[in-house]
Amino acid sequence: MVRAHIFFSGSVQGVGFRYTTVSFAKALSLTGWVKNLPDGSVEINVEGPREEIEGLISKLKVQFGSFIQDQQIEWLEVRGEFIKFSIV
C-alpha cells in the first residue's frame, strides 16, 4: 500500500476530470480525494496498492490525454486516513 500525491495541469477543469477520477478510483477500490485548484490544475491524493494507483493514472491519461499538459507524482507512505474516494 502506498500514497500518491498527483497534480495534473492543462485543460483539465470543466471536462469531467474529477467525476471520472472518482469513478475510476472507486472501481479500483482506491481511497482519497480529487479537487480543482485555482490555477486550473487538478490535485489528487490517493491511497491503495501501487499497481492500482498506476492503473488509475493510466486510465486518466487515456481518457484525458488531449487535455493533460503535465503531471507530477510524489509517492509517499500510506497514512490510512481515507475511507472512500471523493471530490473535495
QUIZI-V609538 format. One record per residue. RES is the residue in one small letter. PHI is phi in degrees with one decimal (999 if undefined). PSI is psi in whole degrees, -180 to 180 (* if undefined). BURIAL is + if it has 16 or more other ideal C-beta (glycine too) atoms within 10 Angstrom, else -. Layout:
BEGIN
((RES & PHI & PSI & BURIAL) (RES & PHI & PSI & BURIAL))
END
This chain:
BEGIN
((m & 999 & 137 & -) (v & -139.6 & 173 & +) (r & -123.6 & 141 & +) (a & -125.0 & 133 & +) (h & -109.3 & 114 & -) (i & -123.8 & 140 & +) (f & -123.9 & 129 & +) (f & -113.2 & 131 & +) (s & -122.4 & 166 & +) (g & 127.3 & -143 & +) (s & -99.4 & 60 & -) (v & -98.8 & 0 & +) (q & -104.6 & 144 & +) (g & 81.9 & 14 & -) (v & -123.0 & 11 & -) (g & 85.9 & 15 & -) (f & -60.5 & -48 & +) (r & -64.9 & -45 & +) (y & -66.3 & -38 & -) (t & -68.1 & -39 & -) (t & -60.2 & -44 & +) (v & -60.8 & -46 & +) (s & -60.8 & -48 & -) (f & -63.4 & -45 & +) (a & -63.2 & -42 & +) (k & -64.4 & -41 & -) (a & -63.3 & -28 & -) (l & -94.6 & 5 & +) (s & 59.0 & 38 & -) (l & -95.0 & 157 & +) (t & -121.4 & 156 & +) (g & 141.6 & -150 & +) (w & -153.8 & 165 & +) (v & -136.5 & 143 & +) (k & -152.2 & 153 & -) (n & -79.3 & 145 & +) (l & -110.6 & 155 & -) (p & -58.2 & -26 & -) (d & -82.2 & 3 & -) (g & 95.1 & -3 & -) (s & -91.7 & 175 & +) (v & -123.4 & 135 & +) (e & -111.3 & 138 & -) (i & -130.6 & 133 & +) (n & -118.5 & 120 & +) (v & -139.3 & 143 & +) (e & -127.5 & 146 & +) (g & 156.4 & -170 & +) (p & -62.6 & 138 & -) (r & -55.4 & -40 & -) (e & -61.4 & -38 & -) (e & -71.5 & -39 & +) (i & -65.2 & -41 & +) (e & -62.5 & -35 & -) (g & -64.6 & -41 & +) (l & -60.0 & -48 & +) (i & -60.2 & -44 & +) (s & -61.9 & -45 & -) (k & -62.7 & -40 & +) (l & -65.4 & -39 & +) (k & -65.9 & -38 & -) (v & -67.1 & -47 & -) (q & -69.4 & -39 & +) (f & -122.9 & 21 & +) (g & -53.1 & -37 & -) (s & -74.7 & -13 & -) (f & -99.9 & -21 & +) (i & -85.4 & 124 & +) (q & -96.7 & -37 & -) (d & -154.1 & 158 & -) (q & -141.8 & 147 & +) (q & -130.7 & 132 & -) (i & -128.7 & 130 & -) (e & -118.6 & 122 & -) (w & -90.7 & 130 & -) (l & -131.5 & 173 & -) (e & -76.5 & 143 & -) (v & -66.3 & 142 & -) (r & -110.3 & -20 & -) (g & 68.6 & 28 & -) (e & -91.2 & -9 & -) (f & -104.3 & 146 & +) (i & -111.7 & -16 & -) (k & -152.9 & -178 & -) (f & -113.4 & 131 & +) (s & -148.6 & 171 & -) (i & -92.3 & 133 & -) (v & -119.7 & * & -))
END
